Amino acid sequence: MKKCNLLALAILLVGMSLSANAQLFVRGSAGYGVGTPADAIGVRNVYANGFAAPDSLLSQEVIYGSFGGGTNARLEVGYMFNENFGLMLGLAYLWGKEITINENLNANNSDHFYRQTSYTRQVRLLPQLMVSAGKTKADGTLKTISPYSTFGILMPVSGGSFGFSDANETNLVTPLIKTLRPDAGDFHVEALIAGTPTFGFQASFGVDVNITNNLSAFVK
């Protein structure tokens, strides 16, 4: 069985932050994540005459991708102990991009295929430490821009990866299907990959654009 790791993910998030007072705040954001670097996750095979057999293999190429890419939405609640240090707890949802894992093609008919695809849907908790440059200047006035960084743990709490295998030519899956079921037409299989509980580490760099003492926009 192939082992797949979500190693690194670059996410651009844009959102708003609302604070009830100088210490407590709530943030909402959305963005898109891209796996960096992309992993070798499968192969694309091209067969002569549409038979998935070693002696009819014409070409093969590696498919690269990441299981962690896709749309991200977050809701975060935080508390600043002072101008520079605070804690934040986030709840995030990943609407993963569908990726092709493996593919068999017919060299003589480009419309015939056997394709394995997957996407991820996942809810995550994000406990974080926040380090900020602060919102106020030495004279007490509000800064226009406040850089900050966060460091924390990523904990998936629900969801998983969904896998699909589809073919409109069963010989591209295996010629045995036609042998056992001569009347077989299309081929379709679905699977849920839940896995075991895991932990990851995440860090970010962002900039608050302070609109008022209690409202700011940010990019991170």
C-alpha positions as CSV (number, residue, x, y, z in Angstrom):
1,M,0.0,0.0,0.0
2,K,1.3,3.4,-1.0
3,K,1.9,5.8,1.9
4,C,0.8,9.4,1.3
5,N,2.0,12.4,3.4
6,L,0.8,15.9,3.5
7,L,4.2,17.5,3.9
8,A,3.9,21.2,3.1
9,L,1.0,23.5,2.2
10,A,1.1,27.2,1.2
11,I,-2.2,28.9,2.0
12,L,-3.1,32.5,1.3
13,L,-5.9,33.7,3.6
14,V,-7.8,37.0,3.5
15,G,-10.2,38.0,6.3
16,M,-11.5,40.3,8.9
17,S,-10.8,40.6,12.7
18,L,-13.2,42.0,15.2
19,S,-12.2,42.6,18.9
20,A,-14.5,43.1,21.7
21,N,-11.8,44.8,23.8
22,A,-8.0,45.2,23.7
23,Q,-7.6,41.5,24.5
24,L,-10.4,39.3,23.1
25,F,-10.9,39.0,19.3
26,V,-12.6,36.9,16.6
27,R,-11.3,36.3,13.1
28,G,-12.9,34.9,10.0
29,S,-11.0,34.1,6.8
30,A,-11.0,32.1,3.6
31,G,-8.3,31.3,1.1
32,Y,-6.7,28.7,-1.2
33,G,-4.0,26.2,-0.4
34,V,-1.4,24.7,-2.8
35,G,0.8,21.8,-1.8
36,T,4.5,22.6,-1.9
37,P,6.3,20.7,-3.3
38,A,4.0,18.4,-5.2
39,D,4.5,14.7,-4.5
40,A,4.7,11.9,-7.0
41,I,1.3,10.3,-6.3
42,G,0.7,8.0,-9.3
43,V,1.3,7.2,-13.0
44,R,-0.4,7.8,-16.3
45,N,-0.2,4.8,-18.7
46,V,-1.0,4.7,-22.4
47,Y,-1.9,1.2,-23.8
48,A,-2.2,0.0,-27.4
49,N,-5.6,-1.3,-28.3
50,G,-7.0,-0.5,-24.9
51,F,-5.7,-3.5,-23.0
52,A,-4.1,-2.9,-19.6
53,A,-1.3,-5.5,-20.1
54,P,2.5,-5.1,-19.8
55,D,3.1,-6.2,-23.4
56,S,0.8,-3.4,-24.7
57,L,2.2,-0.5,-22.6
58,L,3.3,2.3,-25.0
59,S,4.3,5.1,-22.5
60,Q,4.2,6.0,-18.9
61,E,4.5,9.2,-17.0
62,V,4.5,10.2,-13.3
63,I,1.5,12.2,-12.0
64,Y,2.4,14.9,-9.4
65,G,0.0,16.5,-6.9
66,S,-0.9,17.1,-3.3
67,F,-3.8,15.8,-1.2
68,G,-3.8,19.0,0.9
69,G,-4.6,21.6,-1.7
70,G,-8.0,23.3,-2.0
71,T,-10.2,25.9,-0.5
72,N,-9.8,26.7,3.2
73,A,-12.2,28.5,5.6
74,R,-11.4,29.5,9.2
75,L,-13.0,30.9,12.3
76,E,-10.6,31.8,15.0
77,V,-11.0,33.1,18.6
78,G,-8.0,34.7,20.4
79,Y,-6.8,36.4,23.5
80,M,-3.9,38.8,23.7
81,F,-2.1,38.9,27.0
82,N,-0.4,42.2,25.9
83,E,0.4,44.0,22.7
84,N,2.8,41.3,21.5
85,F,1.7,37.9,22.7
86,G,-1.5,35.9,22.7
87,L,-3.2,32.6,22.2
88,M,-5.6,31.7,19.4
89,L,-7.9,28.7,18.7
90,G,-9.1,28.1,15.2
91,L,-11.6,25.8,13.5
92,A,-10.9,25.2,9.9
93,Y,-12.6,23.4,7.0
94,L,-10.7,22.1,4.0
95,W,-12.7,21.6,0.8
96,G,-10.0,19.7,-1.1
97,K,-9.3,19.9,-4.8
98,E,-10.0,16.8,-6.8
99,I,-6.8,15.2,-8.1
100,T,-6.0,12.4,-10.5
101,I,-4.0,9.6,-8.8
102,N,-3.7,7.0,-11.6
103,E,-4.9,6.9,-15.2
104,N,-4.9,4.3,-18.0
105,L,-5.6,5.6,-21.5
106,N,-6.3,3.9,-24.9
107,A,-3.8,5.1,-27.5
108,N,-6.3,4.4,-30.3
109,N,-9.3,6.1,-28.7
110,S,-8.7,9.1,-26.4
111,D,-12.3,9.0,-25.1
112,H,-11.7,5.6,-23.4
113,F,-10.1,5.8,-20.0
114,Y,-9.7,4.2,-16.5
115,R,-9.1,6.9,-13.9
116,Q,-8.6,7.0,-10.1
117,T,-9.3,10.4,-8.5
118,S,-9.5,11.6,-4.9
119,Y,-10.4,14.7,-2.9
120,T,-10.4,15.6,0.8
121,R,-13.0,17.1,3.1
122,Q,-11.7,17.7,6.6
123,V,-12.5,19.7,9.8
124,R,-9.4,20.8,11.8
125,L,-8.6,22.4,15.1
126,L,-5.7,24.9,15.2
127,P,-4.3,25.8,18.7
128,Q,-1.8,28.6,18.1
129,L,0.6,31.1,19.7
130,M,0.4,34.6,18.2
131,V,3.3,37.0,18.2
132,S,2.5,40.5,17.0
133,A,4.3,43.8,16.5
134,G,1.4,45.5,18.3
135,K,-1.4,47.9,17.2
136,T,-0.3,51.1,18.9
137,K,2.6,53.4,18.4
138,A,4.8,54.8,21.2
139,D,2.5,57.9,21.5
140,G,-0.6,55.7,21.8
141,T,-2.0,56.2,18.3
142,L,-3.2,53.4,16.1
143,K,-0.7,51.9,13.6
144,T,-2.0,51.5,10.1
145,I,-0.2,48.1,9.6
146,S,0.7,45.5,12.2
147,P,2.8,42.4,11.2
148,Y,2.3,39.2,13.1
149,S,3.2,35.5,13.1
150,T,1.4,32.4,14.4
151,F,2.8,29.0,15.4
152,G,0.7,26.0,16.4
153,I,-0.6,22.5,15.9
154,L,-3.0,21.2,13.3
155,M,-5.4,18.5,14.5
156,P,-7.9,16.9,12.0
157,V,-11.1,16.0,14.0
158,S,-13.5,14.9,11.3
159,G,-13.6,14.0,7.6
160,G,-11.3,12.1,5.3
161,S,-10.3,11.5,1.7
162,F,-12.8,10.1,-0.8
163,G,-11.5,8.0,-3.7
164,F,-13.2,7.1,-7.0
165,S,-12.3,4.6,-9.7
166,D,-14.1,5.1,-13.0
167,A,-13.7,3.5,-16.5
168,N,-15.7,3.5,-19.7
169,E,-13.5,0.6,-21.0
170,T,-13.1,-2.3,-18.6
171,N,-10.1,-3.7,-20.5
172,L,-8.2,-0.6,-19.2
173,V,-8.9,-1.8,-15.7
174,T,-8.0,-5.4,-16.3
175,P,-8.8,-7.8,-19.2
176,L,-10.0,-10.3,-16.6
177,I,-13.3,-8.3,-16.2
178,K,-14.3,-9.1,-19.8
179,T,-13.4,-12.7,-19.2
180,L,-15.5,-13.0,-16.1
181,R,-18.3,-10.7,-17.2
182,P,-18.5,-10.4,-21.0
183,D,-21.5,-8.0,-20.7
184,A,-19.7,-5.6,-18.3
185,G,-19.9,-2.0,-19.4
186,D,-18.8,1.0,-17.3
187,F,-16.7,0.5,-14.1
188,H,-17.2,2.5,-10.9
189,V,-15.9,2.1,-7.3
190,E,-16.0,4.5,-4.4
191,A,-13.9,4.4,-1.2
192,L,-13.6,6.5,2.0
193,I,-10.0,6.7,3.5
194,A,-10.3,7.8,7.1
195,G,-6.8,6.9,8.4
196,T,-5.6,7.2,12.0
197,P,-5.6,10.4,14.1
198,T,-2.6,12.6,13.2
199,F,-1.0,15.9,14.3
200,G,0.8,18.4,12.1
201,F,2.6,21.7,12.7
202,Q,1.6,25.0,11.1
203,A,3.1,28.5,11.0
204,S,2.0,31.7,9.3
205,F,3.1,35.3,8.7
206,G,0.4,37.9,8.3
207,V,-0.3,41.6,8.2
208,D,-3.2,43.4,10.0
209,V,-4.5,46.5,8.3
210,N,-6.1,48.4,11.3
211,I,-9.3,50.2,10.4
212,T,-10.3,51.1,14.0
213,N,-9.2,50.0,17.4
214,N,-11.7,47.1,17.2
215,L,-11.8,46.2,13.5
216,S,-9.0,45.2,11.1
217,A,-8.5,43.4,7.8
218,F,-5.7,40.9,7.3
219,V,-3.8,38.8,4.9
220,K,-1.6,35.8,5.9
